């Protein structure tokens, strides 16, 4: 993962891979990550809604779907 991705904070990986490679990496992760991995994969898409979310196992972030739009809850820290 650290070969192809930037890790801006622990366990968060960001890449600028071209679409075909990103799809292969995503499919590899979905196939080989254990069910208890707790992985959320966001991928940019050129069509609406502009992204896709793949989830492997139970994650710490709560997810929901509203009108077909996948959303992930994020808590805001108080200033």
C-alpha positions in Angstrom: 0.0 0.0 0.0 2.7 2.5 0.9 4.4 1.9 -2.4 1.5 3.4 -4.5 -0.2 5.5 -1.9 0.5 8.6 0.2 -0.4 8.0 3.9 -1.5 11.5 5.2 -2.4 10.0 8.6 -2.1 6.5 10.0 -4.2 4.0 8.0 -5.5 6.6 5.6 -4.1 6.1 2.0 -4.6 8.4 -0.9 -3.5 7.8 -4.4 -3.6 9.4 -7.9 -3.6 6.1 -9.7 -5.2 6.0 -13.2 -8.6 4.4 -13.2 -7.7 1.0 -14.5 -5.0 0.5 -11.8 -7.3 1.9 -9.1 -9.9 -0.6 -10.1 -7.4 -3.5 -9.9 -6.1 -2.4 -6.5 -9.6 -2.0 -5.2 -10.7 -5.5 -6.4 -7.5 -7.0 -5.0 -8.2 -5.4 -1.6 -11.8 -6.6 -1.6 -10.8 -10.1 -2.5 -7.9 -10.5 -0.1 -8.7 -8.3 3.0 -10.1 -10.5 5.8 -13.7 -9.8 6.7 -12.6 -8.2 10.0 -10.3 -5.7 8.2 -12.7 -2.7 8.6 -11.7 -1.0 5.4 -13.5 1.9 3.6 -12.3 2.5 0.0 -13.4 5.8 -1.7 -12.8 6.0 -5.4 -13.3 9.0 -7.6 -15.7 8.5 -10.5 -16.2 10.8 -13.6 -20.0 10.3 -13.3 -22.5 11.4 -10.6 -22.3 11.2 -7.6 -18.5 11.5 -8.4 -17.4 8.7 -6.0 -18.0 5.1 -5.0 -17.5 3.6 -1.6 -16.5 0.0 -1.0 -16.6 -1.4 2.6 -14.8 -4.5 3.9 -16.0 -5.7 7.3 -17.1 -3.6 10.2 -15.6 -0.1 10.3 -15.3 2.5 13.1 -17.2 5.0 10.9 -21.0 4.7 10.6 -22.4 4.6 7.1 -25.8 5.3 5.7 -27.5 5.7 2.3 -29.9 8.5 1.5 -31.7 8.4 -1.9 -29.1 6.1 -3.3 -26.2 8.3 -2.1 -23.7 6.6 0.2 -22.6 8.7 3.1 -20.1 8.2 6.0 -20.6 10.0 9.3 -17.8 12.2 10.5 -17.8 13.9 13.9 -16.6 17.5 14.1 -14.2 18.3 16.8 -15.1 21.4 18.8 -12.7 24.4 18.6 
